[in-house]
């Protein structure tokens, strides 16, 4: 089984085929999980990567807040986000993409402790499936202002949550 990393891990960016672990052993997996879940020493270079089995259609998106070290996960098959039923008081607002207008942030309820995220990622590496060791919530973003194109009669866009605090 091959495991591939796509996207940004700290200051490094990996494109398809550039970061593949071929039949990783336990030590390789442990090192990868440590690297994926590590906070950055520079808040401009936070991890936003996808972990997937080589050739698989679906994988787990990993986002790590560089300051708190909290980790948010997303399953690409359904775009569900991890769910922390008791969100952290200091949960970050990390943008999904710096080009969005208005900026869309990962939901603060998606952030997990690194140890919990590592277990879920390890489960995915072993099974190739959506991890069952964490709870999941529907796709969604938080925004500070609703996009101009979003109208109340658009129920298919219910994944946007206005930040009011």
The 8 nearest C-alpha neighbors of each residue, nearest first, counted from 0:
[[1, 22, 21, 2, 52, 53, 23, 20],
 [0, 2, 21, 53, 22, 20, 52, 19],
 [3, 1, 52, 20, 53, 19, 51, 21],
 [2, 4, 19, 51, 53, 18, 50, 52],
 [5, 3, 50, 18, 49, 19, 51, 48],
 [6, 4, 49, 13, 48, 14, 15, 3],
 [5, 7, 48, 13, 12, 47, 49, 14],
 [6, 8, 12, 47, 48, 46, 11, 9],
 [9, 7, 46, 11, 10, 48, 12, 47],
 [8, 10, 46, 44, 45, 11, 7, 39],
 [9, 11, 44, 8, 12, 7, 45, 46],
 [12, 10, 8, 7, 9, 13, 6, 44],
 [11, 13, 7, 6, 8, 14, 10, 5],
 [14, 12, 6, 5, 17, 18, 7, 11],
 [13, 15, 5, 17, 16, 6, 12, 18],
 [16, 14, 17, 5, 13, 18, 3, 4],
 [15, 17, 18, 19, 14, 3, 13, 5],
 [18, 16, 14, 13, 15, 19, 4, 5],
 [19, 17, 4, 16, 3, 13, 20, 5],
 [18, 20, 3, 2, 16, 21, 17, 4],
 [21, 19, 2, 1, 23, 22, 3, 18],
 [20, 22, 1, 23, 19, 0, 2, 3],
 [23, 21, 0, 1, 20, 24, 2, 27],
 [24, 22, 27, 21, 20, 28, 25, 1],
 [23, 25, 27, 26, 28, 22, 29, 21],
 [26, 24, 28, 27, 29, 23, 30, 121],
 [25, 27, 29, 28, 24, 30, 23, 31],
 [28, 26, 30, 24, 23, 25, 29, 31],
 [27, 29, 31, 25, 26, 30, 32, 23],
 [28, 30, 26, 32, 27, 31, 25, 33],
 [31, 29, 33, 27, 28, 32, 26, 34],
 [32, 30, 28, 34, 33, 29, 35, 27],
 [33, 31, 35, 29, 34, 30, 36, 117],
 [32, 34, 30, 36, 31, 35, 37, 29],
 [33, 35, 31, 32, 37, 36, 30, 8],
 [36, 34, 32, 33, 37, 31, 8, 46],
 [37, 35, 33, 34, 32, 113, 63, 38],
 [38, 36, 34, 35, 33, 39, 68, 63],
 [39, 37, 65, 68, 63, 64, 36, 66],
 [40, 38, 65, 41, 45, 9, 42, 37],
 [39, 41, 42, 38, 65, 66, 44, 9],
 [40, 42, 39, 43, 44, 65, 45, 66],
 [43, 41, 65, 44, 45, 39, 40, 66],
 [42, 44, 41, 45, 65, 39, 10, 9],
 [45, 43, 9, 42, 10, 41, 39, 46],
 [46, 44, 9, 65, 39, 63, 43, 42],
 [45, 47, 8, 9, 63, 7, 62, 48],
 [48, 46, 62, 7, 61, 6, 8, 45],
 [47, 49, 6, 7, 61, 5, 60, 46],
 [48, 50, 60, 5, 59, 4, 61, 6],
 [49, 51, 4, 59, 58, 3, 60, 5],
 [52, 50, 58, 3, 2, 53, 55, 49],
 [51, 53, 2, 55, 1, 3, 127, 54],
 [54, 52, 1, 2, 55, 3, 51, 0],
 [53, 55, 52, 56, 51, 1, 3, 2],
 [56, 54, 52, 53, 57, 51, 58, 127],
 [55, 57, 54, 58, 76, 51, 75, 52],
 [58, 56, 76, 75, 55, 51, 59, 74],
 [59, 57, 51, 75, 50, 74, 49, 60],
 [58, 60, 74, 50, 49, 73, 75, 61],
 [59, 61, 49, 73, 72, 48, 50, 74],
 [60, 62, 72, 48, 47, 49, 71, 59],
 [63, 61, 47, 71, 46, 70, 72, 64],
 [64, 62, 70, 46, 69, 68, 65, 45],
 [63, 65, 68, 69, 66, 67, 38, 45],
 [66, 64, 38, 39, 42, 45, 68, 63],
 [65, 67, 64, 68, 38, 42, 39, 40],
 [68, 66, 69, 64, 65, 38, 91, 90],
 [67, 69, 38, 64, 65, 66, 63, 70],
 [70, 68, 112, 67, 64, 111, 110, 63],
 [69, 71, 63, 110, 111, 62, 113, 112],
 [72, 70, 110, 62, 109, 61, 111, 81],
 [73, 71, 61, 81, 60, 80, 62, 59],
 [72, 74, 80, 60, 79, 59, 78, 81],
 [73, 75, 59, 78, 79, 76, 77, 58],
 [74, 76, 78, 57, 77, 58, 59, 73],
 [77, 75, 57, 74, 78, 58, 56, 79],
 [76, 78, 79, 75, 74, 138, 137, 73],
 [79, 77, 75, 74, 138, 73, 76, 80],
 [80, 78, 138, 137, 77, 74, 73, 136],
 [81, 79, 73, 136, 135, 72, 138, 109],
 [80, 82, 135, 109, 72, 134, 73, 136],
 [83, 81, 109, 135, 134, 136, 108, 84],
 [82, 84, 108, 85, 86, 109, 111, 110],
 [85, 83, 82, 86, 108, 134, 109, 87],
 [84, 86, 83, 87, 108, 82, 88, 111],
 [87, 85, 108, 83, 84, 88, 107, 90],
 [86, 88, 90, 89, 85, 110, 107, 108],
 [89, 87, 90, 86, 91, 85, 107, 108],
 [88, 90, 87, 91, 67, 86, 107, 92],
 [91, 89, 87, 107, 88, 86, 110, 92],
 [92, 90, 93, 89, 107, 64, 67, 69],
 [91, 93, 104, 105, 94, 107, 90, 106],
 [94, 92, 104, 105, 91, 95, 64, 103],
 [95, 93, 104, 96, 103, 97, 105, 102],
 [96, 94, 104, 103, 105, 93, 97, 102],
 [95, 97, 94, 98, 99, 103, 102, 104],
 [96, 98, 99, 94, 95, 102, 100, 103],
 [99, 97, 96, 100, 102, 101, 95, 94],
 [100, 98, 102, 101, 97, 96, 103, 95],
 [101, 99, 102, 98, 146, 103, 97, 144],
 [100, 102, 99, 146, 103, 144, 142, 145],
 [101, 103, 99, 100, 142, 94, 104, 97],
 [104, 102, 142, 94, 95, 140, 141, 101],
 [105, 103, 94, 141, 93, 95, 140, 92],
 [104, 106, 140, 93, 95, 141, 94, 107],
 [107, 105, 108, 140, 109, 141, 104, 139],
 [106, 108, 109, 90, 110, 105, 91, 86],
 [107, 109, 86, 83, 106, 110, 82, 84],
 [110, 108, 82, 81, 71, 107, 106, 83],
 [111, 109, 71, 70, 69, 108, 107, 83],
 [112, 110, 70, 69, 71, 83, 116, 113],
 [111, 113, 69, 115, 114, 70, 116, 110],
 [112, 114, 116, 115, 70, 69, 117, 36],
 [115, 113, 117, 116, 112, 118, 111, 36],
 [116, 114, 118, 112, 113, 117, 111, 119],
 [115, 117, 113, 119, 118, 114, 120, 111],
 [118, 116, 120, 114, 119, 115, 32, 121],
 [119, 117, 121, 115, 116, 120, 122, 114],
 [118, 120, 122, 116, 130, 117, 121, 132],
 [121, 119, 123, 117, 122, 118, 116, 124],
 [120, 122, 124, 118, 123, 119, 117, 125],
 [121, 123, 119, 125, 120, 124, 130, 126],
 [124, 122, 127, 120, 126, 121, 125, 130],
 [123, 125, 121, 122, 127, 126, 120, 2],
 [124, 126, 122, 123, 127, 121, 128, 120],
 [127, 125, 123, 128, 124, 122, 129, 130],
 [126, 128, 123, 124, 125, 52, 129, 51],
 [129, 127, 126, 123, 130, 58, 57, 122],
 [128, 130, 123, 131, 74, 127, 59, 58],
 [131, 129, 119, 123, 132, 122, 128, 133],
 [130, 132, 133, 129, 134, 119, 122, 128],
 [131, 133, 130, 119, 134, 118, 122, 115],
 [134, 132, 131, 119, 135, 81, 130, 82],
 [133, 135, 82, 81, 132, 136, 131, 83],
 [136, 134, 81, 82, 80, 79, 133, 137],
 [135, 137, 80, 79, 82, 81, 138, 134],
 [138, 136, 79, 80, 139, 135, 78, 158],
 [139, 137, 79, 78, 158, 80, 136, 140],
 [138, 140, 158, 159, 137, 106, 141, 160],
 [141, 139, 159, 105, 106, 104, 103, 158],
 [140, 142, 160, 104, 106, 159, 161, 103],
 [143, 141, 103, 161, 144, 162, 160, 104],
 [144, 142, 162, 161, 145, 141, 163, 101],
 [145, 143, 142, 101, 146, 161, 162, 102],
 [144, 146, 142, 147, 149, 143, 161, 101],
 [145, 147, 148, 149, 101, 144, 100, 142],
 [148, 146, 149, 145, 150, 101, 144, 100],
 [147, 149, 146, 150, 145, 153, 151, 156],
 [150, 148, 146, 147, 145, 151, 153, 156],
 [149, 151, 152, 153, 148, 147, 146, 154],
 [152, 150, 153, 149, 154, 156, 157, 148],
 [151, 153, 150, 154, 149, 155, 156, 157],
 [154, 152, 155, 151, 150, 156, 149, 157],
 [155, 153, 156, 157, 152, 151, 150, 158],
 [154, 156, 153, 157, 158, 152, 149, 159],
 [157, 155, 154, 158, 153, 159, 149, 139],
 [156, 158, 154, 159, 155, 153, 139, 160],
 [159, 157, 139, 156, 138, 140, 160, 137],
 [160, 158, 140, 139, 157, 141, 156, 161],
 [161, 159, 141, 142, 140, 162, 158, 139],
 [160, 162, 142, 143, 141, 163, 144, 159],
 [163, 161, 143, 142, 164, 141, 160, 144],
 [162, 164, 161, 143, 160, 142, 144, 141],
 [163, 162, 161, 143, 142, 141, 88, 160]]
